[in-house]
Amino acid sequence: MSKGISNTSVGKKVLMALSGFFLMFFLLQHLLINMLSVISPDAFNEASHFMGTNPLIQYALQPVLIFGVVFHLVMGMRLEAKNRASRPIKYAMNKPSENASWMSRNMIITGIMVMLFLALHFYDFWIPEINTKFIQGDMSGMMPGIEGYRYFVELQHKFVNPVRVGLYILSFVFLALHLLHGFQSAFQSVGFNHKKYTPVLKKLGNIYAIVVPLGFVVVAIFHFINASH
């Protein structure tokens, strides 16, 4: 492989890692806001109102987030497909499970499942919100203290259907599998590889990859149980 091609590949991995850091930070922030719906509907409504009406978030950070999601997943699948194509046939036949974990060998599968989940999530929440606020121009359900303040009610309504709840839970399982490899892979891609600190980062990555998706599962199950009563 030529030096130019190699550098390009490394550069793409670094960009993908940086987008991964950004998305992991967003996931944590998104979880914290969603956990408020379990603790206090009023606090969840206030936080959602701020996120949904703040011009900086809506017109600057939101487009960056959407671009980051698409870039990360598409670039990740392209790099993985390229890596698979460049591996010798012998490697594939030589017990790949002994050479790499299931997560690292199936990042394309988990990435596609996460992308499908995002499509469902956009259909359930983002598209209706954009339609209500910016197309219909209806802000009546977004002002604190008035009847119809809709954030908590809409969130709970989405988890009435057990099939949808099951799809969300399955999606979070795939997200956990994706993160179990992606967290430490992101640090390796930016050149962080230390004999003392890498094992600590691996443990932190495992904790993050389990706790964050599990938190979303708790939110979904909590609202399903409460909406059913």
N, C-alpha and C positions, 0 to 999 in steps of 0.2 A: 504493500500500500504506500502510495506517495505521501510525502510530508504534508502537502497541501490538503489532500483528502483527509488525512489523519487529524490535522488541526481543525478542519471543518467539523468532523465528527465529534471531537472533544468539545468544541464550541457549542454545538447543539446540545450535548449532554449537560454542559454547564447551564445553558439557558433553560433547559427542561428542569434541572435541579432548582434553579432560582424560582421558577414558576411554581414548583412543588412546595417550596418553603412558604411562598405567598399563599397558596391554597390551603396549606396546613394551618397557617395562622387564621385564615378566614373560617375554616372548619371549626376551630376552637371557639372563635368569637360567635359563630352561628349557634354552636351548641349552648354556650352560656346564655344567650338570649332565649333559646328554646326551653332551657331548663327553668327559666323564670315562669313559663306557662304552667309548670308543675307546682311551683312555690307560691306564686301570686299572679292571678290574671291581670290585676291592675298594673303591676310592675312590667309584665310582658307587653301589655298594651302601650305603656309609656315608651318602652324601649323600641317597640316596633314602629310607633308613631315617629320617633326621632329618626330611625333608619329609613323610614318610608317617605319622609318629607324633607330631610336635610339636602339642600342642593348639591353640596360637595359629594355626598355619598351617591345621590341619584344620577348626577350628570358627569361626574369624574371617575369615582371609584367603581361604580357599577359596570360601565363599559370595560374598564381595565380588568375587572373580575371575570366578565364573560369571555374576553379575549384570552385571559390566563387559563381558564378552564379548557377552552377549545384548543389552544396552542399546546398545553401540557398533554392532553390525551392524544391528540393527533400526532404530535412529534414523538411521543413515547411509543406509539404503535409503529410508526415509521422506523424508528431506531431499532426496535425489537425485531421487526420483519427483516431489516437489513442485517442484523446480527445473525439471525437464523439462516439467512441465505448464504452468509459468508462462512458458516461453520462447516467443517468437513462432514461428509456423510457418516464417517466412522464414529464421530462424536455422538451423533444422534442414536446410533445403535449400541453405544458402549455404556449402558445403564446410566442415563442422564440423571436419575434420581440420586446417584452417588456423587455427581459433580456439582449439583446445584439444588436448591430447595424448590418445592413445587411452586411457591409464590414467584420466585425469580424466573422460572421457566414458563410461567403462564401469565405474565403481566399484560399481554394483549387481551386475554380472556377477561381478567378482572377489570381492565381498563374499559373494555366494551360494555361490561355489565354496569360499571359506574356511569358511563355515558348514557346508557338506557335509563338508569335511575334519574339522572339529571333531567332527561327529557320528560319523565313523569313528574318530577318535582316542579319543573317550569310550567307544565300543563296545569298542575294543581294550584300553584301559588303565584308564580311570577307573571305569567300571561294574564290571568284574571286581574291581578293588581294593576298592571300596565293599562289594560283595557278600561278598568274602572276610573283610574286617575287621569290618564292622559288622552284617551279616546272619547270616553263618555263625559269626562270632566266632572265626575261626581266625587266630591270631597266630603260629603255629608257624614260618612261613617268613619272619618279619620280624626275628628276633633275630640280631644279628651273631655269627658264630663257630659257628653250629649248622648241621647238615645241612639243606638245603632252603631256604637263604637265597635268595629267589626273584627279586629285582629284575632282576639282569643276565640270568638265564636267561629270564625272561618277555619282556624287551625283545628279546633275540636271536631268540626263538621267533617273534615277530610278523613278522620280516623274512625268513622262510624262503621264503614264497610270492612269486614274482616279480611276480604280478599286484598284490598288495598293495603291494609296493615301488614298482611303477610308479604306482599311485594316489597314494602319498605324495609321490613326486617331482613328479608333475603338480600336486598340491595346493600344494607349495612354490613352484612356478613362479607360480601364481596369487597366492600370498601375496606374492611379490616384486613382482608387478605392482601389487598393492593398496598395498604400502608405498611404491613409487616415487612415487606421488602423495600418499598419506596422510601421510607424514612431514612434508613441507613444508606441506601443507594444515593440519595441526594447529597449527603455529606461526602461520600466517596467521589462523586462527580465533580465537586468543587475543590477536590484535593485534600480534604481533611481526613487523614489516616494516621492516627497516633496509637502507639502500643498501649499507652495507659488510658486514654480517654475514649478510644473507639468502642471497647466493650461496654463502657458506661452509656455511650450514645445508643448502642444497640439495645440495652435494657430500657432506656427511656423511650426509644422508638417502639419497642414491644408494648410498653405501657400505654403510650399514646394511641397506637393502632388498635388496642383493645378497648380502652376506656372511652375514647371519643365516639366510635360507632355504637358501643354499648349504651352510652348516654342518649343517643338518638333513638335507640330501640326502647329505652325506658320511657321517653317522651311519647312515642307512638302507642305503646301498650297502656300507659297511664290514661291517655285521652280516649282510647278505645273502651277501656273499662268504665270510665266516668261518663262517656257519651252514651253508653248502653244502659245506664241507670237513670 
